[in-house]
Amino acid sequence: MSKTLVIIRHGKSTWEYTGVPDYDRPLKETGIINTRVIALKLMEQDISPDLIVSSPANRALHTALIVARELSYPLEKISISPVLYGESENAILDMVRHTSDQFNTLFIFGHNPVFTVLPNLYLKQTIDNLPTSGVVILEFDTSHWSDISRKLLKSEFLLSPKGG
């Protein structure tokens, strides 16, 4: 048995609303379109979530809702964690490592810069920037989330709405 961590950065958001706090910024139309493209690519790779956890920020949660809908994941089962909004990669890793082992594929939705830093802890070749709607899929050769490590990384895969 293995554990698969799917790290998804929120879709492209808009800055056109002055006075709207960062937390409440919505997705742009291109962010919605690119997120649907990513969901279809995940479907083509036969990757579906056992658990979805999202940042509570509007743009991340909207991204999670789009992916969940496209992959037929029940919207009411999406979990929201403040750890995914503005916390460190260590705090997020702690959350991941405390995920119940009944879930084998965990999708997390959040923000840069931490969503670039986090996969770089495991990737053989680091990335400079996880683009909006970008995805990193990390599969670990373990049955326990608490054991995930670079040493147990079985495979890695990157998806972008504009290729890959």
C-alpha positions, 0 to 999 in steps of 0.5 A: 500500500502507498500514500499519495499526496497531491499538492494543488495551488489555487487557480489564478485569482483577481486583484481587480476588487480594491478593498477586498482582503487577500483571504476573500479574493475570488478566482478569475475566469482563467483560474476557473478554466485552468482548474477544470483543465487540471481536474481533467488531467487528474482524471486522465491519470486516474488520480482521485481523492480519498480526502480533500483538505483546503485552505479556507481562503476563497480562491483555494476553496473555490479551486477545491470545489471545482476539482471535487465536482469534476472528480465526483468527490462529495462537496460536503466531505471537503475539509477546511484547515486554516493551516493551509493558509499562511502556515509554514511547510512544517505546519502543513507537513505536521497536518499531513502526517496526522492524516488518518491512514484510512485515506490513501490519496490526500489532496491539499489546496493552498498557496505559494510560497509554501506550496512551492517549498513543500514539494521541493522537500521531496522532489528529485529536481526542485521547482522554482515556482508552482504555478496557479492551478499547478499540481505536484503528485508525490507517491510514497512507499508506506502505509502510514502518513506519519512515515512519509519521507524523501527516502520513501518517495516512490514516484513524482509527477507534475501537472500544469494547466499549460502542459505537463 
